[in-house]
Amino acid sequence: MKIIAEGAKIDPTTRIGPFSIIEDGVEIGPNNIIGAGVIIKQGTIIGEENIIYSGAQLGVAPQDYHFQGEASFCIIGNHNIIREYATISRATGGGEKTIVGDRNFIMTYVHIAHNVKMGNNIIIASGTQIGGYVEIEDYATIGGLAGIHQFCHIGKYAMLGAKSYLNKDLLPYLLASGNRACVYGVNTRGMQNHNFGWPEIDEIKRLFKIIYQVKNLDECKKRLNDESGNYALEFLNFIKKMKRGLCNLPRFKT
């Protein structure tokens, strides 16, 4: 038995398992596989060829005091894997969106809160909790049981280690871990796995040293502005948009 509201729009090629509930206003594209006991709430729009495992809940009301029941959305792209008991909230604010892009792997018990924006090809390991308004860019990797504070921004190809608590913004291509998370260098292995060459990796390492050797962000932005190349521009644009401040280097005891 499954419950599908009359107002839901579901492509006939999508398969839905027993005991799943799909509410009015849901739109689901072709060739999705939806397991048993999945709940898909109003305002959820799902693309094509996603696999959604048992017990996942999509488009749930935000866990946010500011939410007053307004119509908002949870947008899921294409070719995502969403494992058992993951929860993804729809947004706070009339017409606002929580967005999950394409080809992401969201593992068991992950919580993605309201107004989050995720890009493509992101891996989020089991038990990770992501606060509201977080932005995660393409190819980022988040280790299991991590906690990410609201409004944080994680750059592309960055990696956050397991059991970390991130309360600052994590630049692209960097590796961070710990509670509270600190930056330990460049995500060399991750970039190698995505076919970055050594000249590119060495350039990113050089810019990493510039960013973390200067005294303040104004000087950092000036130094990056004086550099040429796409990677310097990426770092500069990321820093200009930061809301939570830059994730720090560790302070070792002597």
N, C-alpha and C positions, 0 to 999 in steps of 0.2 A: 504494500500500500504506500502511495505517495500522495502528497497534497499539492496541486498546482493550481494557483488562482486563475480565473478566467481571463484576467487582464494581463497575465504574463505573456510575453512574446518569445517563443522558443523555437529555434530552427528544428525541423523534424529529424535532422541527422544527429542531434545531440542525444546522448543516452543518460538517463537519470535513474539512480539506484533506488531501492525501496526505502520508505520512511523519510524521504527527503521532503522539505517544504519550500515552495517557491511562491513568493507573494506577488500581489498586484504591482505593476510598474516595473517588473524585472524584464530585462532584455538579454537573451542568450543567443549567440551566433552558432555557426555550424560546427559539427564534429567535436564537441566537447564531451568529456566523460565525467559525470558527476556521480560520486559514490553514494553509499547508503547513509542516511541520517544527516545529510547536508542541509543547512538552512541558508537560504538566499533571500535577503530582505529587500523591501521596496527601495527603489533608487539605484539598484545595482545593474550595471551594464557590463556584459562579459563578451569578449571577442570570440575567436575561433581556436579550436584544438587545444584547449586547456584541459588539464587533468586535475580534478578536485576530489580529494580523498575524504573518507568517512569522517563525519563529525565537524567538518569545517563550517564556519559561519561567516558569511560575507554580507557587507552592507549593514552591519548591526549599528544601532544608535550610538553616537559618540558618548564616551565616558567623560563628559565635560559639562560643568555647571552652566556654561554659556549656551548650550544647546537647548532650544525651546520647541523642538518638534518640527522645525522648518523643513521644507523639501530640499534635499541635498543628494549627492551622488557618491557612489563607489564604482570606479571605472577600472575594469580588469582587461588587459590587452589580450595578446595571443600567445599560445605555446607556453604558458606558465604551468608549473607544477606546484600545487598547493596541498601540503600534506595534512595528515589527520589533526583535527582540533585546532588548526590555525584560525585566528579571528582577524577580520579586516573591517574597520569601522567606515561608515560613510562620514561625510564632512560636517562640520559645524558651519552655519551660515547659509542663508537661502541661495540655492544654485551653486554652492561651492562643491569641490570635488576632492575625494581621495583618489589618487591615481597610482596604479601599478602597471608598468609598461609590458614589455614582451620578453619571453624566454627567461623568466626569473624562477628561481628554485626557493620556495618558502617552506621550511621544514616544520615538523610537528610542534604544536603549542606556541608558535610565534604569534605575538600580538602586534598588529599594525594599527596605530591609532588614527584619529580623525585628521584630515587635511594633509596627510603624508603624501609626498610625491616621490615615486620610485621610477628610475629609468629602466634600462634593459640589461639582461644577462647578469643579474645580481644574485648572489647566494646568501641566504640568511639561515643560519643553523638553528637547531631546535632550542626552544625556550627563550629566545630573544624577545625583549619587550621594547617597542619603539614608540616614543611619545608623539604627541600631536605636533603637526607642522614640520616634522623632520623631512629633510630632502636627502635622497641617496642617489648618486649618479651611477652611470653605467659601469658594469664589471666590478663593482665593489663587492667585498666579501666580509660578512659579519659572523664571527664565531658564536658558538652556542652559549646560551644563558647570559648574553650581553644585555646591558641596559643602556638605552640611548635617550638622553634628556630632550624634552620638547624644544623645537626650533633649531636643533643641531643640523649641520650640513656636512655630509660626507662626500668627498670628491671621487671621481672615477678612478678605478683601479686601486683604490685604497683598501686596506685590510684592518679590521678591528678584531683583536684576539678574543678568545673565549673568556667568559666570566668578567669581561671588562665593563666599566661604567664610563660612558663618554658624556661629558657635559660641556664640551667645547667643539668647535668646528675642526674637522680633519681634512687637511689638504689632499688633493689628488695625488696618487702614486705613493703615498706614505703608509707606514706600518705603525700601528699604535696598539697598546694593551695596558691592562692594569686597572686598578680601582683606587683613585681616579685614573683614567687612561692618560698615558704619556706617549709621545712619539719616540720611536726607537730607530728610525731610519727610513729608508726607501724600500718599498715592496718589490725587491728585486726578483724574487722567485715568481711572484704573481705576474710581473711584466714579461719575464722569460716565457712563462706558460702561454702568454698571449702574443708571442712572436715579436716582442720588442728586441731590437738589436742593441749591442753594447754601446755604440755611439749615443743612442737615445738614452739609455740608462745612465751613462756617465754624465750626460748633460743634465738630467734630472737630479742626480746626486750633487752636481756642482751648484745648481740653483737651491737645492735643499740647504746646503751649507750657508749660502748667502742669506736665506730667509731666517735661519736660526742663529746667525752670528751677529746680526744687527741689534741695536739697542731698543728700538720701538717700531711699531707698524708703519709710522710715517716714513721713517728711513728705509724700511723694507720695501714699501711701495715705490719710493724714489729709485732704489737700486734696481728693482725689477723693471721699472719703466725705462731705465737706461739700457737694459739688455735687449737683444734681438732674438727672434725665434718664437715659435708657437708655444713652447712650454712656459717660457717666462710670461707670456701674455695670459696663459691659462691660470697660472698662479696669481698673477696680479688681479685678474677679474674675480677670481674666487675670494681673495682677501678683501676686495672692495665691497663684496656683498655679504660679508660675515655678520652674523647677529650675536653669536655666542662667544666670540673671541677665539684666538688660535690655540689649538691643543699644544701643550707645553712639552719640552724635553724633560726627562726625569731629573730630579735633584738628588744626586747620590750623597749619602753621608760619608764624611771623611774622619 
